[in-house]
Amino acid sequence: MIKYFNIDGISTNEETDKTVVTEWNNQFSIKNDDISSDMDFKLINLTFKSADILFGSVQNMYNILMTKSTMTSYAGINAEIKISKDEFEKWLNVNKSTETHKFLYYYDFQSLVGSLQNLISESRFLLCDFYKTLNENSFMIIENPKNVEGLMFASGRLVTSIFAKINHLFINLNSQLDFITKIAYELENIPKDFDVYPKMKSNKILFGDAKKIKNSKLKNTIFDKTDNTKLIISLRNEIIHNASFENIQKVYQLFSNNIMTEKFILIPDNTNGNFDSYKNRNRFFNNDIKLNELLPNIVTEFWKEMETTIIKLA
């Protein structure tokens, strides 16, 4: 059975111009501008670029890798290799060489890229699951209330659940900003000396440190901080530092003739992506900005900027 989840929170039995997400065979499909899979493949090119720098070519890297233990690739990174920190240090002391150190570093960089791949995949799921939750639940204490007209709001367990998804999504998108910054900085600072196993230069680098990246090609990318990116950061900061972007988390429902015609979540008024604020107050809701109406464009525009950045880095 195919399910259609719509931007207004009211599901339908067929696709409409309001459809955002479709679910079939326990799989989600985003109706427009889903480039998440494209980015996944393009990110692999960044690991190839690091292999070219470290080993001369990807083929050379693979040729040498055939002689190496899986310890170089997965110890201390992947749960498939059961080893303690002390055991790893002992192994490295026995097997230390320029070549081994290069491989350890290469897989550290690959892990950095893999983290961004995971975040992108997760953000896609969170976006889809948000619309599923919004569409499939009435959020009402009484499932089919009588004599209801106009606008109401609901709180409670289901509302907490949907806010948990949206909070996680904005934290995730902000993490993507941090990881693309780490990757860009690391590519500019790949070590030349591998007499010892090197620490990554980007360990303490976050999106706020993007000014340290010198790559002149990275104009018109995610680092330009568009209004869309600023809004993502504003929402994330409010969630992290003030628990939520709403004092009392609510899902609003609009009724007409006892029929629910719309569900939505509001976000604070903002200018150029920054919350409108006055002294201690920064949650003004005068403009009725519906998150569920903005969200597809927020995420897909963010992905487009991210894809452009990845292409330019490669």
C-alpha positions in Angstrom: 0.0 0.0 0.0 1.3 3.4 -1.0 0.9 6.3 1.5 1.1 9.9 0.6 2.2 12.4 3.2 1.4 16.1 2.5 2.8 19.4 3.5 -0.4 20.4 5.3 -0.3 17.4 7.6 -3.4 15.8 6.0 -2.6 12.5 4.2 -4.4 11.5 1.0 -5.0 8.2 -0.9 -3.3 9.6 -4.0 -0.5 12.1 -4.8 -1.5 15.7 -4.9 0.4 19.0 -5.4 0.8 19.1 -1.6 2.5 15.7 -1.4 6.0 15.9 0.1 6.9 12.3 1.0 5.6 8.9 -0.3 6.0 5.6 1.7 5.9 2.2 0.0 7.3 -1.2 1.1 8.6 0.5 4.2 10.7 2.8 2.0 10.4 6.6 1.8 10.5 8.7 -1.4 10.9 12.5 -1.4 8.8 14.0 -4.2 11.2 16.8 -5.2 14.9 17.6 -5.3 16.2 14.6 -3.4 20.0 14.6 -4.2 21.0 12.8 -1.0 22.2 9.7 -3.0 24.1 11.9 -5.4 26.0 13.5 -2.6 26.8 10.1 -1.1 28.6 9.1 -4.3 30.3 12.5 -4.7 31.7 12.3 -1.2 33.6 9.2 -2.2 35.6 11.4 -4.7 37.0 13.3 -1.7 38.5 10.0 -0.3 39.9 9.4 -3.8 41.5 12.9 -3.7 43.2 12.1 -0.4 44.4 8.8 -1.8 45.9 10.6 -4.8 47.8 13.0 -2.4 48.9 10.3 0.0 49.8 7.4 -2.4 50.1 9.0 -5.9 46.9 7.4 -7.1 43.9 5.4 -5.9 45.2 2.3 -7.7 48.6 2.5 -5.9 46.7 2.8 -2.6 44.7 -0.3 -3.4 47.8 -2.3 -4.5 49.5 -1.5 -1.2 46.3 -2.1 0.8 46.3 -5.7 -0.3 49.3 -6.3 1.8 48.0 -4.6 4.9 46.1 -5.9 8.0 42.5 -4.8 8.6 43.9 -3.2 11.7 45.0 -0.2 9.7 41.5 0.4 8.4 39.1 -0.4 11.2 40.8 -0.7 14.6 39.6 2.0 16.8 36.9 3.0 14.2 34.7 0.1 13.6 33.0 -2.3 16.1 33.9 -5.3 13.8 37.5 -5.1 15.2 37.5 -6.0 18.8 40.6 -4.3 20.3 41.4 -2.0 23.2 43.4 1.2 23.1 46.4 -0.4 24.8 46.4 -3.3 22.4 46.2 -1.0 19.4 49.2 1.0 20.7 51.2 -2.2 21.1 50.3 -3.3 17.6 51.3 0.1 16.2 54.7 0.0 18.0 55.5 -3.3 16.3 54.1 -2.3 12.9 55.1 1.3 12.7 56.3 2.6 9.3 55.6 5.5 7.0 53.4 3.4 4.9 51.3 2.1 7.9 51.0 5.7 9.3 49.7 6.9 5.9 47.1 4.2 5.8 45.9 4.9 9.3 45.6 8.6 8.4 43.8 7.7 5.1 41.2 5.7 7.0 40.8 8.4 9.6 40.0 10.8 6.8 37.7 8.2 5.2 35.9 7.9 8.6 35.4 11.7 8.6 33.8 11.6 5.2 31.8 8.5 6.2 30.4 10.5 9.2 29.0 13.1 6.8 27.6 10.4 4.5 25.8 9.0 7.6 24.5 12.4 8.6 23.0 13.1 5.1 21.3 9.7 5.1 19.9 10.3 8.6 18.7 13.8 7.7 16.7 12.3 4.8 15.1 9.8 7.1 14.3 12.4 9.7 12.6 14.7 7.1 10.5 11.8 5.8 9.6 10.5 9.3 8.6 14.0 10.4 6.0 14.2 7.7 4.8 10.7 8.3 4.3 11.5 12.0 2.5 14.8 11.2 0.2 13.1 8.7 -0.7 9.9 10.5 -1.6 11.4 13.9 -4.5 13.6 14.9 -2.7 14.7 18.1 -6.2 14.9 19.7 -7.1 13.4 23.0 -10.4 12.4 21.5 -9.9 10.9 18.0 -13.1 12.3 16.4 -14.2 15.3 18.5 -17.7 16.7 17.9 -18.7 20.3 17.4 -15.1 21.5 16.7 -14.5 24.6 14.6 -11.5 26.8 14.1 -7.9 26.6 15.4 -6.8 24.4 18.3 -3.5 23.2 19.5 -2.3 19.9 21.1 0.5 19.0 23.4 1.5 15.7 25.0 3.4 12.5 24.2 2.8 12.5 20.4 3.8 16.2 20.2 6.9 15.6 22.2 7.7 12.7 19.7 7.4 14.9 16.6 9.4 17.7 18.2 12.1 15.2 19.1 12.3 14.3 15.4 12.5 17.9 14.2 15.0 18.9 16.9 17.2 15.9 15.9 17.0 17.1 12.2 18.3 20.6 12.9 21.0 19.3 15.2 21.9 16.9 12.4 22.0 19.6 9.7 24.3 21.7 11.9 26.6 18.7 12.3 26.8 18.4 8.6 28.1 22.0 8.5 30.8 21.0 11.0 31.9 17.9 9.2 32.1 19.5 5.7 34.3 22.2 7.4 36.5 19.5 8.9 36.8 17.8 5.6 37.7 21.0 3.7 40.3 22.0 6.3 41.8 18.5 6.5 42.2 18.4 2.7 44.2 21.6 2.8 46.4 20.3 5.7 47.2 16.7 4.8 50.5 16.0 6.5 53.7 15.6 4.5 55.7 13.8 7.3 54.5 10.3 8.3 57.4 9.3 10.5 54.8 9.1 13.2 51.0 8.4 13.1 49.7 12.0 12.8 46.7 13.6 14.5 44.2 15.2 12.2 44.5 18.9 12.0 40.7 19.3 11.9 40.0 17.7 15.2 38.9 20.9 16.8 37.6 22.6 13.7 33.9 23.5 13.5 31.7 25.5 11.0 32.5 28.7 12.9 36.2 28.2 11.9 35.4 28.2 8.2 37.5 31.4 7.8 40.6 29.3 8.3 39.9 27.5 5.0 42.0 29.1 2.2 40.5 27.3 -0.8 39.5 30.2 -3.1 37.2 27.9 -5.1 34.8 27.7 -2.2 32.8 30.8 -3.2 29.0 30.4 -3.6 29.0 27.3 -1.4 27.7 26.3 2.1 30.4 28.5 3.6 28.7 31.7 2.3 26.1 31.4 5.1 22.9 32.0 3.2 19.7 33.1 5.0 18.7 29.4 4.8 21.8 28.2 6.6 21.5 31.0 9.2 17.9 29.8 10.0 19.2 26.2 10.4 21.8 27.5 12.8 19.3 29.7 14.7 16.9 26.8 15.2 19.7 24.4 16.2 21.2 26.9 18.7 17.7 27.5 20.3 17.2 23.7 20.6 20.7 23.1 22.1 20.9 26.1 24.4 17.2 26.7 25.3 15.8 23.2 25.0 13.4 24.0 22.1 12.3 26.8 19.8 8.9 26.7 21.5 8.2 27.4 25.2 5.3 24.9 25.1 5.7 22.5 22.2 2.5 22.5 20.1 1.0 21.1 17.0 -1.8 23.3 15.7 -4.9 21.9 14.1 -7.4 23.7 12.0 -11.0 22.4 11.9 -13.9 23.2 9.5 -17.3 21.5 10.0 -15.8 19.0 12.4 -13.2 18.0 9.9 -9.5 18.6 10.5 -8.2 20.5 7.4 -4.6 21.3 8.4 -1.9 20.6 10.9 1.2 22.7 11.4 4.0 23.8 13.7 5.1 27.4 14.1 8.7 28.7 14.3 9.7 32.1 15.6 9.8 35.2 13.5 13.2 35.8 11.9 15.0 38.2 9.7 17.6 36.9 7.2 17.6 33.6 9.1 18.2 35.2 12.5 15.5 35.2 15.2 13.9 38.6 15.9 14.9 39.4 19.4 14.5 42.0 22.1 16.6 41.7 25.2 15.7 38.4 26.8 12.9 37.6 24.2 13.6 35.9 20.9 10.5 33.8 20.3 8.0 36.1 18.6 5.3 34.4 16.6 3.6 37.3 14.8 4.2 36.1 11.3 2.7 32.6 11.5 5.7 30.9 9.9 4.7 27.3 9.4 7.7 25.0 9.7 6.1 22.1 7.7 5.6 24.5 4.8 9.2 25.6 4.8 11.0 22.4 5.7 11.3 20.7 2.3 12.9 23.8 0.8 15.1 24.3 3.9 16.5 20.8 3.6 16.8 20.6 -0.2 18.4 24.0 -0.6 20.8 23.1 2.1 21.6 19.8 0.2 22.2 21.8 -3.0 24.6 24.1 -1.3 26.3 21.1 0.3 26.6 19.3 -3.1 28.2 22.3 -4.7 30.7 22.5 -1.9 31.6 18.8 -2.2 32.0 19.2 -6.0 34.4 22.1 -5.5 36.4 20.4 -2.9 37.0 17.4 -5.2 
